[in-house]
Every structure is written in C-alpha cells, then in structure tokens.
Amino acid sequence: RVSGSYKNTPDTYMVSGSKARQIKTLTEAKKDDPSVLRPSKLKEKHKPGVPTRDEAPVMNLVTSKNFIVANAVETILAAPKRVSQGAKDFLHKEDYGKVPRYLQHIKKDIESEYDYIRQLEQQREDMQKSIVRPMPEEERFGLIDGLKAKWEQVNTEYQATTHLTKLDTIGKIKRKEKYEAELQQIEKDIEKLNRSNIHINTVA
C-alpha cells in the first residue's frame, strides 16, 4: 500500500453520539408505535373501583323478618350437643362437695396466726399488770399534803411580787410567769390525786 494511506482525513472525523443509540421522544414513539408506551404489567387493585354516576345504589330495602323471634325459635329447636364418651363427669369426683386441701391449709395458717396474736396480747396484759399497781391511800394523802405545802410556799413567793405594779424588766416578767405556771401545775396534780382508784406505773 501507499505510504500514508491510513492517515485520517479532516472530513471523516467522529461526531459526538454517532455510535450511541438514539432514543425516540414521547411524541415520536406515540406517533410511530403507541403500544410501546403501554405498561407490560398492571398493578393489582386492592380496592373496588369507584362506581360511575350511572350506577345508582340500592336503597329502601325493608324486610319483614323479626330477627329476635327467629333467633329464639332457632335456639329452642336446635338439637343439644352430644357429650363425647371421654368427657369427665365432675359430679362423681372423689372430692366433690368437700373443702379443697389448699383451703384447709390456709385455714390452719390463719388459726395459728390468731393464736400467736392472742398469746402476744396476753403477755402484754400480764406485763402491764406486773408493772402497774394501785396506789395506797396513805401514799395518796401524803402526796396531797406535800403538794399543798409546796403550793403554800410558791404562793407566798408569788404574793411577795404582786405589789410590783410596774414590770419594767424581763426578769420580773419571767419570775411572775414562772410562779403562775407552778401554781397551776400543782393545782392540777392535787385535782388528779383527789380521784379514787389511782394506779402507779412502777417502771416510769
């Protein structure tokens, strides 16, 4: 061959997209072959189609059947269910009509708890009887006499301060309040001791 025969010429250059397949536009495909635009598989419908305006719904349907009476008659005339041969007869059980064992155990537990509570209450009453004793009359009269003597002493000291018409210091005010409180407390104690059937707590 002649040297330089494989050299490219300026007129035979490759145009962009010359080897690629040219895709038709929608307008051209619809014009040339409309079947290409149809889907190959339609999606399944889960809901019924919307009725057209020409399809009128069925209305004003009324029945004369009384469903309450019909159900009652059907129940009355129905044949009873047959009991299978292997069904268990609960009326002929060994423990039919008897108290279950677990209830007997629970009853025993409750009774034992009540017994324990009664024992605790009895012990507490016995302890209180041993702790508390009645006060003898001689001791009661002696306490009353002692309280009356104490009342006379405090009242004498209190009367010594009653001539002070002007309480201008905190000490005078506090002393007067202390005497009044002591006198009231002694009077309450004497009133309690004047009652009969007094008991003493030996632990206190």
Secondary structure, 3 states (H helix, E strand, C coil): CCCCCCCCCHHHCCCCCCCCCCCCCHHHHHHHCHHHHCCCCCCCCCCCCCCCCCCCCCCCCCCCCCHHHHHHHHHHHCCCCCCCCCCCCHHHCCCCCCCCHHHHHHHHHHHHHHHHHHHHHHHHHHHHHHHEEECCHHHHHHHHHHHHHHHHHHHHHHHCCCCCCCCCCHHHHHHHHHHHHHHHHHHHHHHHHCCCCCEEECCC
